[in-house]
Amino acid sequence: MGIILKIIVLIVGLAAGVAMLTHSYQLTHLFGYNSLAERYLGTGGTYSMWKILGALTIIGAVLYVF
């Protein structure tokens, strides 16, 4: 049961991460701009935030499996 759960987490994590990386524009318009990201990451920081979260999601899913 443990390996099946890890495989499911990997698939869901990869799918969510890739979606955040490729659809940051749509996510920003769906959830709105993040003032904290805009302040610390500069203009367009919300788009960068979604890309960073997507990359961290993929890395976290892969690390969970191993």
DSSP file (Angstrom, degrees, kcal/mol; ACC not computed):
  #  RESIDUE AA STRUCTURE BP1 BP2  ACC     N-H-->O    O-->H-N    N-H-->O    O-->H-N    TCO  KAPPA ALPHA  PHI   PSI    X-CA   Y-CA   Z-CA
    1    1 A M     >        0   0    0      0, 0.0     4,-1.8     0, 0.0     5,-0.1   0.000 360.0 360.0 360.0 -30.9    0.0    0.0    0.0
    2    2 A G  H  >  +     0   0    0      1,-0.2     4,-1.9     2,-0.2     5,-0.1   0.896 360.0  47.2 -66.4 -42.0    2.9    2.4    0.7
    3    3 A I  H  > S+     0   0    0      1,-0.2     4,-2.1     2,-0.2    -1,-0.2   0.848 109.6  54.2 -70.7 -32.9    4.4    2.3   -2.8
    4    4 A I  H  > S+     0   0    0      2,-0.2     4,-2.3     1,-0.2    -1,-0.2   0.913 108.2  49.6 -66.5 -41.3    1.0    2.8   -4.4
    5    5 A L  H  X S+     0   0    0     -4,-1.8     4,-2.5     1,-0.2    -2,-0.2   0.906 110.3  50.6 -62.6 -41.6    0.4    6.0   -2.3
    6    6 A K  H  X S+     0   0    0     -4,-1.9     4,-2.3     2,-0.2    -1,-0.2   0.884 109.8  49.9 -64.5 -38.5    3.9    7.3   -3.2
    7    7 A I  H  X S+     0   0    0     -4,-2.1     4,-2.4     2,-0.2    -1,-0.2   0.905 111.3  48.9 -66.3 -40.9    3.2    6.7   -6.9
    8    8 A I  H  X S+     0   0    0     -4,-2.3     4,-2.6     2,-0.2     5,-0.2   0.922 111.6  48.9 -64.3 -43.7   -0.2    8.5   -6.6
    9    9 A V  H  X S+     0   0    0     -4,-2.5     4,-2.7     1,-0.2     5,-0.2   0.896 111.4  51.2 -62.4 -39.8    1.5   11.5   -4.8
   10   10 A L  H  X S+     0   0    0     -4,-2.3     4,-2.6     2,-0.2     5,-0.2   0.931 112.0  45.3 -62.6 -46.7    4.2   11.6   -7.5
   11   11 A I  H  X S+     0   0    0     -4,-2.4     4,-2.3     2,-0.2    -2,-0.2   0.928 117.0  44.0 -64.8 -45.8    1.7   11.7  -10.4
   12   12 A V  H  X S+     0   0    0     -4,-2.6     4,-2.6     2,-0.2     5,-0.2   0.907 114.9  49.8 -66.7 -41.3   -0.6   14.3   -8.7
   13   13 A G  H  X S+     0   0    0     -4,-2.7     4,-2.5    -5,-0.2    -2,-0.2   0.907 112.2  46.9 -64.3 -42.7    2.5   16.4   -7.6
   14   14 A L  H  X S+     0   0    0     -4,-2.6     4,-2.6    -5,-0.2     5,-0.2   0.916 113.5  48.6 -65.0 -42.7    4.0   16.3  -11.1
   15   15 A A  H  X S+     0   0    0     -4,-2.3     4,-2.1    -5,-0.2    -2,-0.2   0.922 114.0  45.6 -64.4 -43.4    0.6   17.2  -12.7
   16   16 A A  H  X S+     0   0    0     -4,-2.6     4,-2.2     2,-0.2    -2,-0.2   0.906 114.0  49.5 -66.4 -41.0    0.0   20.1  -10.3
   17   17 A G  H  X S+     0   0    0     -4,-2.5     4,-2.1     2,-0.2    -2,-0.2   0.918 112.1  46.5 -64.6 -44.4    3.6   21.4  -10.7
   18   18 A V  H  X S+     0   0    0     -4,-2.6     4,-2.6     1,-0.2     5,-0.3   0.889 111.1  53.3 -65.7 -38.4    3.5   21.3  -14.5
   19   19 A A  H  X S+     0   0    0     -4,-2.1     4,-2.2    -5,-0.2    -2,-0.2   0.907 109.7  48.1 -62.9 -41.0    0.1   23.0  -14.4
   20   20 A M  H  < S+     0   0    0     -4,-2.2    -1,-0.2     1,-0.2    -2,-0.2   0.878 113.8  47.6 -66.8 -36.7    1.5   25.8  -12.2
   21   21 A L  H  < S+     0   0    0     -4,-2.1     3,-0.5     1,-0.2    -2,-0.2   0.908 120.4  35.2 -69.6 -41.6    4.5   26.2  -14.5
   22   22 A T  H  < S+     0   0    0     -4,-2.6     3,-0.2     1,-0.2    -2,-0.2   0.741 123.1  41.0 -88.4 -23.4    2.6   26.3  -17.8
   23   23 A H     X  +     0   0    0     -4,-2.2     4,-2.3    -5,-0.3    -1,-0.2  -0.129  67.5 126.0-118.8  37.2   -0.6   28.1  -16.7
   24   24 A S  H  > S+     0   0    0     -3,-0.5     4,-2.2     1,-0.2     5,-0.2   0.853  75.2  55.4 -64.3 -33.6    0.8   30.9  -14.4
   25   25 A Y  H  > S+     0   0    0     -3,-0.2     4,-1.8     2,-0.2    -1,-0.2   0.939 110.7  43.4 -63.4 -47.4   -1.1   33.5  -16.4
   26   26 A Q  H  > S+     0   0    0      1,-0.2     4,-1.7     2,-0.2    -2,-0.2   0.882 113.3  52.0 -67.7 -37.8   -4.4   31.9  -16.0
   27   27 A L  H  X S+     0   0    0     -4,-2.3     4,-2.8     1,-0.2     5,-0.3   0.884 107.9  52.3 -65.4 -38.0   -3.8   31.2  -12.3
   28   28 A T  H  X S+     0   0    0     -4,-2.2     4,-2.0     1,-0.2    -1,-0.2   0.904 112.1  44.7 -64.7 -40.8   -2.9   34.8  -11.7
   29   29 A H  H  < S+     0   0    0     -4,-1.8    -1,-0.2     2,-0.2    -2,-0.2   0.771 115.0  49.6 -75.4 -24.5   -6.2   36.0  -13.4
   30   30 A L  H  < S+     0   0    0     -4,-1.7    -2,-0.2    -5,-0.2    -1,-0.2   0.919 126.3  23.5 -76.5 -45.1   -8.2   33.4  -11.5
   31   31 A F  H  < S-     0   0    0     -4,-2.8    -2,-0.2     1,-0.2    -3,-0.2   0.566 108.2-125.5 -99.9 -11.4   -6.8   34.1   -8.0
   32   32 A G     <  -     0   0    0     -4,-2.0    -1,-0.2    -5,-0.3     2,-0.2  -0.196  40.8 -44.4  90.9 174.0   -5.6   37.7   -8.5
   33   33 A Y        -     0   0    0     -4,-0.1     2,-0.6    -2,-0.1     3,-0.1  -0.515  48.3-133.4 -81.7 147.9   -2.3   39.4   -7.9
   34   34 A N     >  -     0   0    0     -2,-0.2     4,-2.3     1,-0.1     5,-0.2  -0.904   9.2-159.6-103.3 114.6   -0.3   38.7   -4.8
   35   35 A S  H  > S+     0   0    0     -2,-0.6     4,-2.0     1,-0.2    -1,-0.1   0.847  91.0  54.2 -65.9 -33.8    0.9   42.0   -3.3
   36   36 A L  H  > S+     0   0    0      2,-0.2     4,-2.3     1,-0.2     5,-0.3   0.917 111.0  45.1 -65.8 -43.1    3.7   40.3   -1.3
   37   37 A A  H  > S+     0   0    0      1,-0.2     4,-2.5     2,-0.2     5,-0.3   0.890 112.7  51.5 -67.1 -39.0    5.1   38.6   -4.4
   38   38 A E  H  X S+     0   0    0     -4,-2.3     4,-0.7     1,-0.2    -1,-0.2   0.870 112.0  47.6 -65.7 -35.3    4.8   41.9   -6.4
   39   39 A R  H  < S+     0   0    0     -4,-2.0    -2,-0.2    -5,-0.2    -1,-0.2   0.935 123.3  29.1 -71.3 -46.7    6.7   43.7   -3.7
   40   40 A Y  H  < S+     0   0    0     -4,-2.3    -2,-0.2     1,-0.2    -3,-0.2   0.745 127.0  40.0 -92.1 -24.4    9.6   41.3   -3.2
   41   41 A L  H  < S-     0   0    0     -4,-2.5    -3,-0.2     1,-0.3    -1,-0.2   0.471 105.1-130.3-102.5  -3.1    9.9   39.7   -6.7
   42   42 A G    ><  -     0   0    0     -4,-0.7     3,-1.7    -5,-0.3    -1,-0.3  -0.328  57.7  -8.6  88.0-171.4    9.3   42.9   -8.6
   43   43 A T  T 3  S+     0   0    0      1,-0.3    -4,-0.0     2,-0.1    -5,-0.0  -0.399 137.7  20.7 -62.9 132.8    6.9   43.6  -11.5
   44   44 A G  T 3> S+     0   0    0     -2,-0.1     4,-1.6     3,-0.0     3,-0.3   0.677  82.7 139.6  79.7  18.2    5.3   40.4  -12.6
   45   45 A G  H <>  +     0   0    0     -3,-1.7     4,-2.5     1,-0.2    -7,-0.1   0.783  62.4  61.2 -67.1 -28.2    6.2   38.8   -9.3
   46   46 A T  H  > S+     0   0    0      2,-0.2     4,-1.9     1,-0.2    -1,-0.2   0.900 104.5  48.6 -66.9 -38.8    2.9   36.9   -9.1
   47   47 A Y  H  > S+     0   0    0     -3,-0.3     4,-1.7     1,-0.2    -1,-0.2   0.913 112.6  48.6 -64.6 -41.6    3.7   35.0  -12.3
   48   48 A S  H  X S+     0   0    0     -4,-1.6     4,-2.7     1,-0.2    -2,-0.2   0.876 106.8  57.0 -64.8 -37.6    7.1   34.2  -10.9
   49   49 A M  H  X S+     0   0    0     -4,-2.5     4,-2.8     1,-0.2    -1,-0.2   0.917 106.4  48.8 -59.7 -44.3    5.6   33.1   -7.6
   50   50 A W  H  X S+     0   0    0     -4,-1.9     4,-2.2     1,-0.2    -1,-0.2   0.885 112.0  49.2 -64.4 -37.7    3.4   30.5   -9.5
   51   51 A K  H  X S+     0   0    0     -4,-1.7     4,-2.2     2,-0.2    -2,-0.2   0.897 112.2  47.8 -68.4 -39.6    6.5   29.3  -11.4
   52   52 A I  H  X S+     0   0    0     -4,-2.7     4,-2.5     2,-0.2    -2,-0.2   0.920 112.4  49.0 -65.9 -43.8    8.5   28.9   -8.2
   53   53 A L  H  X S+     0   0    0     -4,-2.8     4,-2.1     1,-0.2    -2,-0.2   0.882 110.7  51.5 -63.1 -37.7    5.6   27.1   -6.4
   54   54 A G  H  X S+     0   0    0     -4,-2.2     4,-2.1     2,-0.2    -2,-0.2   0.921 111.1  46.6 -64.2 -44.0    5.3   24.8   -9.4
   55   55 A A  H  X S+     0   0    0     -4,-2.2     4,-2.5     1,-0.2    -2,-0.2   0.905 113.1  49.4 -65.2 -40.9    9.0   23.9   -9.4
   56   56 A L  H  X S+     0   0    0     -4,-2.5     4,-2.7     2,-0.2    -1,-0.2   0.852 108.9  53.5 -66.8 -33.9    8.9   23.4   -5.6
   57   57 A T  H  X S+     0   0    0     -4,-2.1     4,-2.2     2,-0.2    -2,-0.2   0.919 110.6  46.1 -65.4 -43.5    5.8   21.1   -6.0
   58   58 A I  H  X S+     0   0    0     -4,-2.1     4,-2.2     2,-0.2    -2,-0.2   0.935 114.8  46.9 -64.0 -46.0    7.6   19.0   -8.5
   59   59 A I  H  X S+     0   0    0     -4,-2.5     4,-2.6     1,-0.2    -2,-0.2   0.915 112.6  50.3 -62.6 -43.1   10.8   18.8   -6.4
   60   60 A G  H  X S+     0   0    0     -4,-2.7     4,-2.0     1,-0.2    -1,-0.2   0.884 109.9  49.9 -63.3 -39.2    8.8   18.0   -3.3
   61   61 A A  H  X S+     0   0    0     -4,-2.2     4,-1.4     2,-0.2    -1,-0.2   0.901 112.7  46.5 -66.3 -40.8    6.8   15.2   -5.0
   62   62 A V  H  X S+     0   0    0     -4,-2.2     4,-1.7     1,-0.2    -2,-0.2   0.910 112.7  49.6 -68.7 -41.5   10.0   13.6   -6.3
   63   63 A L  H  < S+     0   0    0     -4,-2.6    -2,-0.2     1,-0.2    -1,-0.2   0.856 106.3  57.2 -66.1 -33.6   11.7   13.9   -2.9
   64   64 A Y  H  < S+     0   0    0     -4,-2.0    -1,-0.2     1,-0.2    -2,-0.2   0.885 106.2  50.0 -62.6 -38.5    8.7   12.3   -1.2
   65   65 A V  H  <        0   0    0     -4,-1.4    -1,-0.2     1,-0.2    -2,-0.2   0.897 360.0 360.0 -69.0 -39.2    9.0    9.3   -3.4
   66   66 A F     <        0   0    0     -4,-1.7    -1,-0.2    -5,-0.1    -2,-0.2   0.449 360.0 360.0 -93.3 360.0   12.7    8.8   -2.7
